[in-house]
Amino acid sequence: MAIATGELFIGNSVPLQTLLRDAARVAPTEATVVITGESGTGKSLLARWIHERSHRANGPFVVIDCGALPEALLEAELFGFERGAFTGATAAKAGRFEAAQHGTLVLDEVAALSLTAQAKLLRVIEERRVMRLGGQRALPLNVRFIAVTNTDLATAVARQAFRADLFHRLNVVQLEVPALRTRPADIQPLAQHFLAQAAHRHRLSPPRLAAETLSFLEHYDFPGNVRELRHAMEHALIAASEGLVCREHLPPRMTSVAALMQHRTRKPTLAELEATYIREILQHVGWRKAEAARILGISRKNLYEKLRAYGIPYHPSDGLGNDPDTPA
């Protein structure tokens, strides 16, 4: 099981490994990166993952929540100010740009910036210089920029809600963090990790996931993505009894009639169907790989490749994929 920095990157699915491969290629460069993805997928964690594998790893990692800064305070927060620059500026203060010097500056929800703020940001990125409010001297800026958004910036440009020149300046490399529903093979290791984590925090013994619970989770849409799974496992830990998490121990928001209707209307992908079928065959033959491969009509080597690709453990009691029967 591949584990990247941050708990949101536990798993061995093809979408996750593809993302980490691409991120590993861009991390040691100085390229500006745009990270997209749905809420709860781990976009900011990926930004930190890139920072920690860059030549700037020993420098600061500064995150600006663009959507949380009021327009009136934005410029002072980003650029900083000198004493007397405005009423109440009784002392000089460095801005976020300066705070990220020789490190990485993450523009979280960059699409929330006004067009005026976008123009000022573009100027800083292009000139690599920043001047405090009320200042007389521009300071050289040595910062790597990473933009994070759950908004389609190209669409925002088409709607004239985002500057095209800023979009092209930021969008040197784009990485999309996959939604959890596109990586069902990662749900079991993630769920087990979150259960163990919550159990340690609450000083409880980690329970096991019932087979029906795992099947439900693997086919649930997870509109809140990995964040929703983490909260669901903490809820299940507290609700579970006798060391086993059953479906009724999951949060009602997931198992209600409305949620189940949503769950049932989503059609599984071909990969999900194959993974489910392989798991069922393995259970039917007592996890004997040679017999399962014969029924599936594939070679034993091909079966192991599919197990690794879909993140299916080699034995139901083994979450690590260790199998003494693995072919050399």
Secondary structure in CASP SS format (residue, H / E / C, confidence):
PFRMAT SS
TARGET T0000
AUTHOR 0000-0000-0000
METHOD secondary structure of the structure
MODEL  1
M C 1.00
A C 1.00
I E 1.00
A C 1.00
T C 1.00
G C 1.00
E H 1.00
L H 1.00
F H 1.00
I E 1.00
G C 1.00
N C 1.00
S C 1.00
V H 1.00
P H 1.00
L H 1.00
Q H 1.00
T H 1.00
L H 1.00
L H 1.00
R H 1.00
D H 1.00
A H 1.00
A H 1.00
R H 1.00
V H 1.00
A C 1.00
P C 1.00
T C 1.00
E C 1.00
A C 1.00
T C 1.00
V E 1.00
V E 1.00
I E 1.00
T E 1.00
G C 1.00
E C 1.00
S C 1.00
G C 1.00
T C 1.00
G C 1.00
K H 1.00
S H 1.00
L H 1.00
L H 1.00
A H 1.00
R H 1.00
W H 1.00
I H 1.00
H H 1.00
E H 1.00
R C 1.00
S C 1.00
H C 1.00
R C 1.00
A C 1.00
N C 1.00
G C 1.00
P C 1.00
F E 1.00
V E 1.00
V E 1.00
I E 1.00
D E 1.00
C H 1.00
G H 1.00
A H 1.00
L C 1.00
P C 1.00
E H 1.00
A H 1.00
L H 1.00
L H 1.00
E H 1.00
A H 1.00
E H 1.00
L H 1.00
F H 1.00
G E 1.00
F E 1.00
E C 1.00
R C 1.00
G C 1.00
A C 1.00
F C 1.00
T C 1.00
G C 1.00
A C 1.00
T C 1.00
A C 1.00
A C 1.00
K E 1.00
A E 1.00
G C 1.00
R H 1.00
F H 1.00
E H 1.00
A H 1.00
A C 1.00
Q C 1.00
H C 1.00
G C 1.00
T E 1.00
L E 1.00
V E 1.00
L E 1.00
D E 1.00
E C 1.00
V H 1.00
A H 1.00
A H 1.00
L C 1.00
S C 1.00
L H 1.00
T H 1.00
A H 1.00
Q H 1.00
A H 1.00
K H 1.00
L H 1.00
L H 1.00
R H 1.00
V H 1.00
I H 1.00
E H 1.00
E H 1.00
R C 1.00
R E 1.00
V E 1.00
M C 1.00
R C 1.00
L E 1.00
G C 1.00
G C 1.00
Q C 1.00
R C 1.00
A C 1.00
L E 1.00
P E 1.00
L C 1.00
N C 1.00
V C 1.00
R E 1.00
F E 1.00
I E 1.00
A E 1.00
V E 1.00
T E 1.00
N C 1.00
T C 1.00
D C 1.00
L H 1.00
A H 1.00
T H 1.00
A H 1.00
V H 1.00
A H 1.00
R C 1.00
Q C 1.00
A C 1.00
F C 1.00
R C 1.00
A H 1.00
D H 1.00
L H 1.00
F H 1.00
H H 1.00
R H 1.00
L H 1.00
N C 1.00
V C 1.00
V E 1.00
Q E 1.00
L E 1.00
E E 1.00
V C 1.00
P C 1.00
A C 1.00
L H 1.00
R H 1.00
T H 1.00
R C 1.00
P H 1.00
A H 1.00
D H 1.00
I H 1.00
Q H 1.00
P H 1.00
L H 1.00
A H 1.00
Q H 1.00
H H 1.00
F H 1.00
L H 1.00
A H 1.00
Q H 1.00
A H 1.00
A H 1.00
H H 1.00
R H 1.00
H H 1.00
R C 1.00
L C 1.00
S C 1.00
P C 1.00
P C 1.00
R E 1.00
L E 1.00
A C 1.00
A H 1.00
E H 1.00
T H 1.00
L H 1.00
S H 1.00
F H 1.00
L H 1.00
E H 1.00
H H 1.00
Y C 1.00
D C 1.00
F C 1.00
P C 1.00
G C 1.00
N H 1.00
V H 1.00
R H 1.00
E H 1.00
L H 1.00
R H 1.00
H H 1.00
A H 1.00
M H 1.00
E H 1.00
H H 1.00
A H 1.00
L H 1.00
I H 1.00
A H 1.00
A C 1.00
S E 1.00
E C 1.00
G C 1.00
L E 1.00
V E 1.00
C C 1.00
R H 1.00
E H 1.00
H H 1.00
L C 1.00
P C 1.00
P H 1.00
R H 1.00
M H 1.00
T H 1.00
S C 1.00
V H 1.00
A H 1.00
A H 1.00
L H 1.00
M H 1.00
Q H 1.00
H H 1.00
R H 1.00
T H 1.00
R C 1.00
K C 1.00
P C 1.00
T C 1.00
L H 1.00
A H 1.00
E H 1.00
L H 1.00
E H 1.00
A H 1.00
T H 1.00
Y H 1.00
I H 1.00
R H 1.00
E H 1.00
I H 1.00
L H 1.00
Q H 1.00
H H 1.00
V C 1.00
G C 1.00
W C 1.00
R C 1.00
K H 1.00
A H 1.00
E H 1.00
A H 1.00
A H 1.00
R H 1.00
I H 1.00
L H 1.00
G C 1.00
I C 1.00
S C 1.00
R H 1.00
K H 1.00
N H 1.00
L H 1.00
Y H 1.00
E H 1.00
K H 1.00
L H 1.00
R H 1.00
A H 1.00
Y H 1.00
G C 1.00
I C 1.00
P C 1.00
Y C 1.00
H E 1.00
P C 1.00
S C 1.00
D E 1.00
G C 1.00
L C 1.00
G C 1.00
N C 1.00
D C 1.00
P C 1.00
D C 1.00
T C 1.00
P C 1.00
A C 1.00
END
